[in-house]
Amino acid sequence: MAGGDEEPRRTQMLMAALDVIVERGFAETRISDVAERAGVSPALVIYYFKTKDDLLAEAMRWSEDEWYAEMARRTGALPTAVGRLREVVAMTCLAGASGAAEESWAIWLDLWAQALRDPVVRAVREEFDEHFRQTIRGIVRFGVEQGEFAGVDEDDFSIAFTAMLDGFAIQIALDDPVVDERRSFDLAMRVAAKELGFTWDEGRRRGARPARARTTAR
């Protein structure tokens, strides 16, 4: 097997796995389904990923890496912490704001369910959650340094805020008639504004006017 062909072929199988999981759910996805979608043999999928659980974990890791690379590109071009936070929340809640939409949250539901029983998947889930919290902590730290945000406990805020976004994600994935994408986005930004001490105008949506930051942590 030519070494130069391995990475594109591996990526092809990961993308095929994500497509199949979205369509059928993890429980109903078989190695043979992924192989057929990718145009390779089941033996080759097993050669690369060993088990179906490993394939799920690696497919999610690949998807997350792509998402974070895009998020870093977008937020890096924004000069304000409010703008960066808004972009992350939009990419999380709004289907039109990123390549990952409701389908990606459906995959996350499968990942969470599988993580209850599989230590490999559980470790990947913990890695992803910490990466998300780290992203939020970095934005909060930048906002405090710039005088846009109030001084808060970065760890507490990142845990609470990402848990809230995950909760919204469940409602979005289940197509809840009350908690839809736009409402989730607006509520998340209003909570952030209250906790971090900036003004968020829901009607304008494209930005926020920073308020005078408090200097003492809650």
Helices and strands as residue ranges (DSSP letters): H 3-24, H 31-38, H 42-49, H 52-76, H 81-93, G 95-97, H 102-115, H 119-146, H 154-173, H 181-196, E 199-200, E 208-209
